Amino acid sequence: MKYVPELEHSSGSWIVTRKADVSVIGEFYSHYIVSRFNPATCNIETASEYLSRINREIRFNPNDPA
């Protein structure tokens, strides 16, 4: 069974990224389309989860000059 997280109240879409290089495949609004991606090769996150993760990575990046 493929894993697609439930959408939170604050999130209306899913972001799909490649696990190999973390590149973004796209933002999707259809549960059916998102469920067709292979979870072994792709990360499927709600838009809220994705943005939270990206913000944490930016905030705690030791190479960030800011």
mmCIF file of the N, C-alpha and C atoms, coordinates in Angstrom:
data_MODEL
# 
_entry.id   MODEL 
# 
loop_
_atom_site.group_PDB 
_atom_site.id 
_atom_site.type_symbol 
_atom_site.label_atom_id 
_atom_site.label_alt_id 
_atom_site.label_comp_id 
_atom_site.label_asym_id 
_atom_site.label_entity_id 
_atom_site.label_seq_id 
_atom_site.pdbx_PDB_ins_code 
_atom_site.Cartn_x 
_atom_site.Cartn_y 
_atom_site.Cartn_z 
_atom_site.occupancy 
_atom_site.B_iso_or_equiv 
_atom_site.pdbx_formal_charge 
_atom_site.auth_seq_id 
_atom_site.auth_comp_id 
_atom_site.auth_asym_id 
_atom_site.auth_atom_id 
_atom_site.pdbx_PDB_model_num 
ATOM 1   N N  . MET A 1 1  ? 0.841  -1.195 0.000  1.00 0.00 ? 1  MET A N  1 
ATOM 2   C CA . MET A 1 1  ? 0.000  0.000  0.000  1.00 0.00 ? 1  MET A CA 1 
ATOM 3   C C  . MET A 1 1  ? 0.879  1.249  0.000  1.00 0.00 ? 1  MET A C  1 
ATOM 4   N N  . LYS A 1 2  ? 0.529  2.191  -0.829 1.00 0.00 ? 2  LYS A N  1 
ATOM 5   C CA . LYS A 1 2  ? 1.317  3.413  -0.937 1.00 0.00 ? 2  LYS A CA 1 
ATOM 6   C C  . LYS A 1 2  ? 0.925  4.392  0.153  1.00 0.00 ? 2  LYS A C  1 
ATOM 7   N N  . TYR A 1 3  ? 1.887  5.143  0.602  1.00 0.00 ? 3  TYR A N  1 
ATOM 8   C CA . TYR A 1 3  ? 1.668  6.088  1.697  1.00 0.00 ? 3  TYR A CA 1 
ATOM 9   C C  . TYR A 1 3  ? 1.453  7.495  1.162  1.00 0.00 ? 3  TYR A C  1 
ATOM 10  N N  . VAL A 1 4  ? 0.290  8.039  1.450  1.00 0.00 ? 4  VAL A N  1 
ATOM 11  C CA . VAL A 1 4  ? -0.020 9.438  1.144  1.00 0.00 ? 4  VAL A CA 1 
ATOM 12  C C  . VAL A 1 4  ? -0.560 10.048 2.430  1.00 0.00 ? 4  VAL A C  1 
ATOM 13  N N  . PRO A 1 5  ? 0.149  11.041 2.999  1.00 0.00 ? 5  PRO A N  1 
ATOM 14  C CA . PRO A 1 5  ? -0.333 11.641 4.245  1.00 0.00 ? 5  PRO A CA 1 
ATOM 15  C C  . PRO A 1 5  ? -1.647 12.393 4.044  1.00 0.00 ? 5  PRO A C  1 
ATOM 16  N N  . GLU A 1 6  ? -2.457 12.386 5.071  1.00 0.00 ? 6  GLU A N  1 
ATOM 17  C CA . GLU A 1 6  ? -3.705 13.157 5.040  1.00 0.00 ? 6  GLU A CA 1 
ATOM 18  C C  . GLU A 1 6  ? -3.372 14.646 5.030  1.00 0.00 ? 6  GLU A C  1 
ATOM 19  N N  . LEU A 1 7  ? -4.176 15.416 4.322  1.00 0.00 ? 7  LEU A N  1 
ATOM 20  C CA . LEU A 1 7  ? -3.965 16.864 4.290  1.00 0.00 ? 7  LEU A CA 1 
ATOM 21  C C  . LEU A 1 7  ? -4.437 17.484 5.595  1.00 0.00 ? 7  LEU A C  1 
ATOM 22  N N  . GLU A 1 8  ? -3.605 18.384 6.134  1.00 0.00 ? 8  GLU A N  1 
ATOM 23  C CA . GLU A 1 8  ? -3.998 19.137 7.320  1.00 0.00 ? 8  GLU A CA 1 
ATOM 24  C C  . GLU A 1 8  ? -4.923 20.276 6.891  1.00 0.00 ? 8  GLU A C  1 
ATOM 25  N N  . HIS A 1 9  ? -5.536 20.899 7.864  1.00 0.00 ? 9  HIS A N  1 
ATOM 26  C CA . HIS A 1 9  ? -6.432 22.030 7.597  1.00 0.00 ? 9  HIS A CA 1 
ATOM 27  C C  . HIS A 1 9  ? -5.694 23.149 6.854  1.00 0.00 ? 9  HIS A C  1 
ATOM 28  N N  . SER A 1 10 ? -4.415 23.343 7.191  1.00 0.00 ? 10 SER A N  1 
ATOM 29  C CA . SER A 1 10 ? -3.639 24.443 6.617  1.00 0.00 ? 10 SER A CA 1 
ATOM 30  C C  . SER A 1 10 ? -2.931 24.067 5.312  1.00 0.00 ? 10 SER A C  1 
ATOM 31  N N  . SER A 1 11 ? -3.128 22.851 4.824  1.00 0.00 ? 11 SER A N  1 
ATOM 32  C CA . SER A 1 11 ? -2.415 22.395 3.639  1.00 0.00 ? 11 SER A CA 1 
ATOM 33  C C  . SER A 1 11 ? -3.408 21.861 2.613  1.00 0.00 ? 11 SER A C  1 
ATOM 34  N N  . GLY A 1 12 ? -3.328 22.360 1.400  1.00 0.00 ? 12 GLY A N  1 
ATOM 35  C CA . GLY A 1 12 ? -4.273 21.948 0.366  1.00 0.00 ? 12 GLY A CA 1 
ATOM 36  C C  . GLY A 1 12 ? -3.653 21.140 -0.748 1.00 0.00 ? 12 GLY A C  1 
ATOM 37  N N  . SER A 1 13 ? -2.362 20.747 -0.573 1.00 0.00 ? 13 SER A N  1 
ATOM 38  C CA . SER A 1 13 ? -1.698 20.023 -1.646 1.00 0.00 ? 13 SER A CA 1 
ATOM 39  C C  . SER A 1 13 ? -0.551 19.184 -1.086 1.00 0.00 ? 13 SER A C  1 
ATOM 40  N N  . TRP A 1 14 ? 0.007  18.358 -1.957 1.00 0.00 ? 14 TRP A N  1 
ATOM 41  C CA . TRP A 1 14 ? 1.167  17.533 -1.616 1.00 0.00 ? 14 TRP A CA 1 
ATOM 42  C C  . TRP A 1 14 ? 2.345  17.958 -2.475 1.00 0.00 ? 14 TRP A C  1 
ATOM 43  N N  . ILE A 1 15 ? 3.544  17.851 -1.916 1.00 0.00 ? 15 ILE A N  1 
ATOM 44  C CA . ILE A 1 15 ? 4.780  18.089 -2.652 1.00 0.00 ? 15 ILE A CA 1 
ATOM 45  C C  . ILE A 1 15 ? 5.479  16.741 -2.769 1.00 0.00 ? 15 ILE A C  1 
ATOM 46  N N  . VAL A 1 16 ? 5.884  16.394 -3.987 1.00 0.00 ? 16 VAL A N  1 
ATOM 47  C CA . VAL A 1 16 ? 6.578  15.135 -4.230 1.00 0.00 ? 16 VAL A CA 1 
ATOM 48  C C  . VAL A 1 16 ? 8.012  15.459 -4.631 1.00 0.00 ? 16 VAL A C  1 
ATOM 49  N N  . THR A 1 17 ? 8.977  14.849 -3.926 1.00 0.00 ? 17 THR A N  1 
ATOM 50  C CA . THR A 1 17 ? 10.395 15.043 -4.218 1.00 0.00 ? 17 THR A CA 1 
ATOM 51  C C  . THR A 1 17 ? 11.057 13.686 -4.454 1.00 0.00 ? 17 THR A C  1 
ATOM 52  N N  . ARG A 1 18 ? 12.148 13.709 -5.209 1.00 0.00 ? 18 ARG A N  1 
ATOM 53  C CA . ARG A 1 18 ? 12.925 12.486 -5.443 1.00 0.00 ? 18 ARG A CA 1 
ATOM 54  C C  . ARG A 1 18 ? 13.826 12.235 -4.244 1.00 0.00 ? 18 ARG A C  1 
ATOM 55  N N  . LYS A 1 19 ? 13.875 10.995 -3.773 1.00 0.00 ? 19 LYS A N  1 
ATOM 56  C CA . LYS A 1 19 ? 14.743 10.662 -2.649 1.00 0.00 ? 19 LYS A CA 1 
ATOM 57  C C  . LYS A 1 19 ? 16.212 10.716 -3.051 1.00 0.00 ? 19 LYS A C  1 
ATOM 58  N N  . ALA A 1 20 ? 16.529 10.380 -4.294 1.00 0.00 ? 20 ALA A N  1 
ATOM 59  C CA . ALA A 1 20 ? 17.916 10.310 -4.748 1.00 0.00 ? 20 ALA A CA 1 
ATOM 60  C C  . ALA A 1 20 ? 18.627 11.655 -4.689 1.00 0.00 ? 20 ALA A C  1 
ATOM 61  N N  . ASP A 1 21 ? 17.973 12.710 -5.151 1.00 0.00 ? 21 ASP A N  1 
ATOM 62  C CA . ASP A 1 21 ? 18.645 14.017 -5.202 1.00 0.00 ? 21 ASP A CA 1 
ATOM 63  C C  . ASP A 1 21 ? 17.819 15.142 -4.562 1.00 0.00 ? 21 ASP A C  1 
ATOM 64  N N  . VAL A 1 22 ? 16.714 14.821 -3.960 1.00 0.00 ? 22 VAL A N  1 
ATOM 65  C CA . VAL A 1 22 ? 15.825 15.751 -3.257 1.00 0.00 ? 22 VAL A CA 1 
ATOM 66  C C  . VAL A 1 22 ? 15.277 16.853 -4.183 1.00 0.00 ? 22 VAL A C  1 
ATOM 67  N N  . SER A 1 23 ? 15.280 16.601 -5.485 1.00 0.00 ? 23 SER A N  1 
ATOM 68  C CA . SER A 1 23 ? 14.695 17.584 -6.395 1.00 0.00 ? 23 SER A CA 1 
ATOM 69  C C  . SER A 1 23 ? 13.168 17.461 -6.347 1.00 0.00 ? 23 SER A C  1 
ATOM 70  N N  . VAL A 1 24 ? 12.508 18.589 -6.516 1.00 0.00 ? 24 VAL A N  1 
ATOM 71  C CA . VAL A 1 24 ? 11.051 18.623 -6.460 1.00 0.00 ? 24 VAL A CA 1 
ATOM 72  C C  . VAL A 1 24 ? 10.479 18.169 -7.799 1.00 0.00 ? 24 VAL A C  1 
ATOM 73  N N  . ILE A 1 25 ? 9.598  17.194 -7.740 1.00 0.00 ? 25 ILE A N  1 
ATOM 74  C CA . ILE A 1 25 ? 8.898  16.740 -8.945 1.00 0.00 ? 25 ILE A CA 1 
ATOM 75  C C  . ILE A 1 25 ? 7.732  17.678 -9.215 1.00 0.00 ? 25 ILE A C  1 
ATOM 76  N N  . GLY A 1 26 ? 6.991  18.022 -8.154 1.00 0.00 ? 26 GLY A N  1 
ATOM 77  C CA . GLY A 1 26 ? 5.890  18.954 -8.352 1.00 0.00 ? 26 GLY A CA 1 
ATOM 78  C C  . GLY A 1 26 ? 4.971  19.044 -7.158 1.00 0.00 ? 26 GLY A C  1 
ATOM 79  N N  . GLU A 1 27 ? 4.019  19.949 -7.286 1.00 0.00 ? 27 GLU A N  1 
ATOM 80  C CA . GLU A 1 27 ? 2.969  20.130 -6.291 1.00 0.00 ? 27 GLU A CA 1 
ATOM 81  C C  . GLU A 1 27 ? 1.685  19.595 -6.911 1.00 0.00 ? 27 GLU A C  1 
ATOM 82  N N  . PHE A 1 28 ? 0.972  18.764 -6.157 1.00 0.00 ? 28 PHE A N  1 
ATOM 83  C CA . PHE A 1 28 ? -0.199 18.087 -6.688 1.00 0.00 ? 28 PHE A CA 1 
ATOM 84  C C  . PHE A 1 28 ? -1.396 18.291 -5.769 1.00 0.00 ? 28 PHE A C  1 
ATOM 85  N N  . TYR A 1 29 ? -2.576 18.371 -6.372 1.00 0.00 ? 29 TYR A N  1 
ATOM 86  C CA . TYR A 1 29 ? -3.810 18.616 -5.633 1.00 0.00 ? 29 TYR A CA 1 
ATOM 87  C C  . TYR A 1 29 ? -4.726 17.395 -5.626 1.00 0.00 ? 29 TYR A C  1 
ATOM 88  N N  . SER A 1 30 ? -4.345 16.351 -6.355 1.00 0.00 ? 30 SER A N  1 
ATOM 89  C CA . SER A 1 30 ? -5.166 15.157 -6.484 1.00 0.00 ? 30 SER A CA 1 
ATOM 90  C C  . SER A 1 30 ? -4.569 13.992 -5.701 1.00 0.00 ? 30 SER A C  1 
ATOM 91  N N  . HIS A 1 31 ? -5.337 13.449 -4.777 1.00 0.00 ? 31 HIS A N  1 
ATOM 92  C CA . HIS A 1 31 ? -4.896 12.278 -4.010 1.00 0.00 ? 31 HIS A CA 1 
ATOM 93  C C  . HIS A 1 31 ? -4.612 11.118 -4.953 1.00 0.00 ? 31 HIS A C  1 
ATOM 94  N N  . TYR A 1 32 ? -5.435 10.961 -5.975 1.00 0.00 ? 32 TYR A N  1 
ATOM 95  C CA . TYR A 1 32 ? -5.248 9.868  -6.934 1.00 0.00 ? 32 TYR A CA 1 
ATOM 96  C C  . TYR A 1 32 ? -3.882 9.957  -7.623 1.00 0.00 ? 32 TYR A C  1 
ATOM 97  N N  . ILE A 1 33 ? -3.513 11.131 -8.092 1.00 0.00 ? 33 ILE A N  1 
ATOM 98  C CA . ILE A 1 33 ? -2.224 11.296 -8.780 1.00 0.00 ? 33 ILE A CA 1 
ATOM 99  C C  . ILE A 1 33 ? -1.066 11.049 -7.825 1.00 0.00 ? 33 ILE A C  1 
ATOM 100 N N  . VAL A 1 34 ? -1.130 11.614 -6.635 1.00 0.00 ? 34 VAL A N  1 
ATOM 101 C CA . VAL A 1 34 ? -0.049 11.446 -5.660 1.00 0.00 ? 34 VAL A CA 1 
ATOM 102 C C  . VAL A 1 34 ? 0.107  9.978  -5.274 1.00 0.00 ? 34 VAL A C  1 
ATOM 103 N N  . SER A 1 35 ? -0.990 9.259  -5.177 1.00 0.00 ? 35 SER A N  1 
ATOM 104 C CA . SER A 1 35 ? -0.919 7.851  -4.778 1.00 0.00 ? 35 SER A CA 1 
ATOM 105 C C  . SER A 1 35 ? -0.263 6.973  -5.827 1.00 0.00 ? 35 SER A C  1 
ATOM 106 N N  . ARG A 1 36 ? -0.066 7.484  -7.024 1.00 0.00 ? 36 ARG A N  1 
ATOM 107 C CA . ARG A 1 36 ? 0.562  6.713  -8.106 1.00 0.00 ? 36 ARG A CA 1 
ATOM 108 C C  . ARG A 1 36 ? 2.093  6.772  -8.059 1.00 0.00 ? 36 ARG A C  1 
ATOM 109 N N  . PHE A 1 37 ? 2.676  7.680  -7.265 1.00 0.00 ? 37 PHE A N  1 
ATOM 110 C CA . PHE A 1 37 ? 4.129  7.760  -7.138 1.00 0.00 ? 37 PHE A CA 1 
ATOM 111 C C  . PHE A 1 37 ? 4.639  6.608  -6.280 1.00 0.00 ? 37 PHE A C  1 
ATOM 112 N N  . ASN A 1 38 ? 5.840  6.161  -6.573 1.00 0.00 ? 38 ASN A N  1 
ATOM 113 C CA . ASN A 1 38 ? 6.457  5.059  -5.837 1.00 0.00 ? 38 ASN A CA 1 
ATOM 114 C C  . ASN A 1 38 ? 7.110  5.607  -4.564 1.00 0.00 ? 38 ASN A C  1 
ATOM 115 N N  . PRO A 1 39 ? 6.618  5.232  -3.380 1.00 0.00 ? 39 PRO A N  1 
ATOM 116 C CA . PRO A 1 39 ? 7.192  5.750  -2.133 1.00 0.00 ? 39 PRO A CA 1 
ATOM 117 C C  . PRO A 1 39 ? 8.612  5.250  -1.866 1.00 0.00 ? 39 PRO A C  1 
ATOM 118 N N  . ALA A 1 40 ? 9.064  4.247  -2.598 1.00 0.00 ? 40 ALA A N  1 
ATOM 119 C CA . ALA A 1 40 ? 10.444 3.781  -2.448 1.00 0.00 ? 40 ALA A CA 1 
ATOM 120 C C  . ALA A 1 40 ? 11.429 4.757  -3.097 1.00 0.00 ? 40 ALA A C  1 
ATOM 121 N N  . THR A 1 41 ? 10.958 5.531  -4.060 1.00 0.00 ? 41 THR A N  1 
ATOM 122 C CA . THR A 1 41 ? 11.842 6.463  -4.764 1.00 0.00 ? 41 THR A CA 1 
ATOM 123 C C  . THR A 1 41 ? 11.471 7.926  -4.564 1.00 0.00 ? 41 THR A C  1 
ATOM 124 N N  . CYS A 1 42 ? 10.288 8.177  -3.976 1.00 0.00 ? 42 CYS A N  1 
ATOM 125 C CA . CYS A 1 42 ? 9.806  9.554  -3.820 1.00 0.00 ? 42 CYS A CA 1 
ATOM 126 C C  . CYS A 1 42 ? 9.360  9.821  -2.392 1.00 0.00 ? 42 CYS A C  1 
ATOM 127 N N  . ASN A 1 43 ? 9.581  11.052 -1.949 1.00 0.00 ? 43 ASN A N  1 
ATOM 128 C CA . ASN A 1 43 ? 9.009  11.524 -0.686 1.00 0.00 ? 43 ASN A CA 1 
ATOM 129 C C  . ASN A 1 43 ? 7.701  12.224 -1.012 1.00 0.00 ? 43 ASN A C  1 
ATOM 130 N N  . ILE A 1 44 ? 6.665  11.885 -0.285 1.00 0.00 ? 44 ILE A N  1 
ATOM 131 C CA . ILE A 1 44 ? 5.364  12.520 -0.453 1.00 0.00 ? 44 ILE A CA 1 
ATOM 132 C C  . ILE A 1 44 ? 5.040  13.219 0.859  1.00 0.00 ? 44 ILE A C  1 
ATOM 133 N N  . GLU A 1 45 ? 4.948  14.546 0.801  1.00 0.00 ? 45 GLU A N  1 
ATOM 134 C CA . GLU A 1 45 ? 4.678  15.349 1.997  1.00 0.00 ? 45 GLU A CA 1 
ATOM 135 C C  . GLU A 1 45 ? 3.548  16.314 1.694  1.00 0.00 ? 45 GLU A C  1 
ATOM 136 N N  . THR A 1 46 ? 2.821  16.692 2.730  1.00 0.00 ? 46 THR A N  1 
ATOM 137 C CA . THR A 1 46 ? 1.867  17.781 2.521  1.00 0.00 ? 46 THR A CA 1 
ATOM 138 C C  . THR A 1 46 ? 2.684  19.055 2.315  1.00 0.00 ? 46 THR A C  1 
ATOM 139 N N  . ALA A 1 47 ? 2.064  20.050 1.727  1.00 0.00 ? 47 ALA A N  1 
ATOM 140 C CA . ALA A 1 47 ? 2.775  21.311 1.504  1.00 0.00 ? 47 ALA A CA 1 
ATOM 141 C C  . ALA A 1 47 ? 3.255  21.894 2.829  1.00 0.00 ? 47 ALA A C  1 
ATOM 142 N N  . SER A 1 48 ? 2.455  21.758 3.864  1.00 0.00 ? 48 SER A N  1 
ATOM 143 C CA . SER A 1 48 ? 2.835  22.258 5.184  1.00 0.00 ? 48 SER A CA 1 
ATOM 144 C C  . SER A 1 48 ? 4.059  21.523 5.731  1.00 0.00 ? 48 SER A C  1 
ATOM 145 N N  . GLU A 1 49 ? 4.074  20.202 5.613  1.00 0.00 ? 49 GLU A N  1 
ATOM 146 C CA . GLU A 1 49 ? 5.230  19.412 6.071  1.00 0.00 ? 49 GLU A CA 1 
ATOM 147 C C  . GLU A 1 49 ? 6.484  19.783 5.287  1.00 0.00 ? 49 GLU A C  1 
ATOM 148 N N  . TYR A 1 50 ? 6.337  19.927 3.974  1.00 0.00 ? 50 TYR A N  1 
ATOM 149 C CA . TYR A 1 50 ? 7.468  20.265 3.116  1.00 0.00 ? 50 TYR A CA 1 
ATOM 150 C C  . TYR A 1 50 ? 8.062  21.623 3.500  1.00 0.00 ? 50 TYR A C  1 
ATOM 151 N N  . LEU A 1 51 ? 7.203  22.625 3.625  1.00 0.00 ? 51 LEU A N  1 
ATOM 152 C CA . LEU A 1 51 ? 7.697  23.964 3.960  1.00 0.00 ? 51 LEU A CA 1 
ATOM 153 C C  . LEU A 1 51 ? 8.328  24.008 5.340  1.00 0.00 ? 51 LEU A C  1 
ATOM 154 N N  . SER A 1 52 ? 7.778  23.290 6.292  1.00 0.00 ? 52 SER A N  1 
ATOM 155 C CA . SER A 1 52 ? 8.366  23.222 7.639  1.00 0.00 ? 52 SER A CA 1 
ATOM 156 C C  . SER A 1 52 ? 9.753  22.598 7.584  1.00 0.00 ? 52 SER A C  1 
ATOM 157 N N  . ARG A 1 53 ? 9.886  21.526 6.820  1.00 0.00 ? 53 ARG A N  1 
ATOM 158 C CA . ARG A 1 53 ? 11.186 20.853 6.704  1.00 0.00 ? 53 ARG A CA 1 
ATOM 159 C C  . ARG A 1 53 ? 12.219 21.756 6.036  1.00 0.00 ? 53 ARG A C  1 
ATOM 160 N N  . ILE A 1 54 ? 11.832 22.405 4.954  1.00 0.00 ? 54 ILE A N  1 
ATOM 161 C CA . ILE A 1 54 ? 12.759 23.295 4.242  1.00 0.00 ? 54 ILE A CA 1 
ATOM 162 C C  . ILE A 1 54 ? 13.185 24.451 5.143  1.00 0.00 ? 54 ILE A C  1 
ATOM 163 N N  . ASN A 1 55 ? 12.249 25.040 5.869  1.00 0.00 ? 55 ASN A N  1 
ATOM 164 C CA . ASN A 1 55 ? 12.583 26.142 6.776  1.00 0.00 ? 55 ASN A CA 1 
ATOM 165 C C  . ASN A 1 55 ? 13.539 25.692 7.877  1.00 0.00 ? 55 ASN A C  1 
ATOM 166 N N  . ARG A 1 56 ? 13.325 24.486 8.431  1.00 0.00 ? 56 ARG A N  1 
ATOM 167 C CA . ARG A 1 56 ? 14.252 23.965 9.450  1.00 0.00 ? 56 ARG A CA 1 
ATOM 168 C C  . ARG A 1 56 ? 15.648 23.778 8.869  1.00 0.00 ? 56 ARG A C  1 
ATOM 169 N N  . GLU A 1 57 ? 15.722 23.239 7.657  1.00 0.00 ? 57 GLU A N  1 
ATOM 170 C CA . GLU A 1 57 ? 17.024 23.018 7.021  1.00 0.00 ? 57 GLU A CA 1 
ATOM 171 C C  . GLU A 1 57 ? 17.742 24.331 6.767  1.00 0.00 ? 57 GLU A C  1 
ATOM 172 N N  . ILE A 1 58 ? 17.023 25.344 6.348  1.00 0.00 ? 58 ILE A N  1 
ATOM 173 C CA . ILE A 1 58 ? 17.632 26.655 6.093  1.00 0.00 ? 58 ILE A CA 1 
ATOM 174 C C  . ILE A 1 58 ? 18.082 27.289 7.404  1.00 0.00 ? 58 ILE A C  1 
ATOM 175 N N  . ARG A 1 59 ? 17.235 27.221 8.408  1.00 0.00 ? 59 ARG A N  1 
ATOM 176 C CA . ARG A 1 59 ? 17.519 27.857 9.701  1.00 0.00 ? 59 ARG A CA 1 
ATOM 177 C C  . ARG A 1 59 ? 18.732 27.236 10.382 1.00 0.00 ? 59 ARG A C  1 
ATOM 178 N N  . PHE A 1 60 ? 18.908 25.925 10.247 1.00 0.00 ? 60 PHE A N  1 
ATOM 179 C CA . PHE A 1 60 ? 19.980 25.240 10.970 1.00 0.00 ? 60 PHE A CA 1 
ATOM 180 C C  . PHE A 1 60 ? 21.157 24.859 10.072 1.00 0.00 ? 60 PHE A C  1 
ATOM 181 N N  . ASN A 1 61 ? 21.272 25.499 8.930  1.00 0.00 ? 61 ASN A N  1 
ATOM 182 C CA . ASN A 1 61 ? 22.383 25.219 8.023  1.00 0.00 ? 61 ASN A CA 1 
ATOM 183 C C  . ASN A 1 61 ? 23.652 25.888 8.565  1.00 0.00 ? 61 ASN A C  1 
ATOM 184 N N  . PRO A 1 62 ? 24.657 25.088 8.967  1.00 0.00 ? 62 PRO A N  1 
ATOM 185 C CA . PRO A 1 62 ? 25.880 25.688 9.533  1.00 0.00 ? 62 PRO A CA 1 
ATOM 186 C C  . PRO A 1 62 ? 26.695 26.474 8.513  1.00 0.00 ? 62 PRO A C  1 
ATOM 187 N N  . ASN A 1 63 ? 26.445 26.266 7.227  1.00 0.00 ? 63 ASN A N  1 
ATOM 188 C CA . ASN A 1 63 ? 27.188 26.985 6.179  1.00 0.00 ? 63 ASN A CA 1 
ATOM 189 C C  . ASN A 1 63 ? 26.504 28.285 5.776  1.00 0.00 ? 63 ASN A C  1 
ATOM 190 N N  . ASP A 1 64 ? 25.384 28.596 6.405  1.00 0.00 ? 64 ASP A N  1 
ATOM 191 C CA . ASP A 1 64 ? 24.655 29.816 6.082  1.00 0.00 ? 64 ASP A CA 1 
ATOM 192 C C  . ASP A 1 64 ? 25.417 31.021 6.647  1.00 0.00 ? 64 ASP A C  1 
ATOM 193 N N  . PRO A 1 65 ? 25.781 31.991 5.803  1.00 0.00 ? 65 PRO A N  1 
ATOM 194 C CA . PRO A 1 65 ? 26.552 33.140 6.284  1.00 0.00 ? 65 PRO A CA 1 
ATOM 195 C C  . PRO A 1 65 ? 25.750 34.113 7.151  1.00 0.00 ? 65 PRO A C  1 
ATOM 196 N N  . ALA A 1 66 ? 24.433 33.984 7.180  1.00 0.00 ? 66 ALA A N  1 
ATOM 197 C CA . ALA A 1 66 ? 23.623 34.954 7.936  1.00 0.00 ? 66 ALA A CA 1 
ATOM 198 C C  . ALA A 1 66 ? 23.694 34.763 9.416  1.00 0.00 ? 66 ALA A C  1 
# 
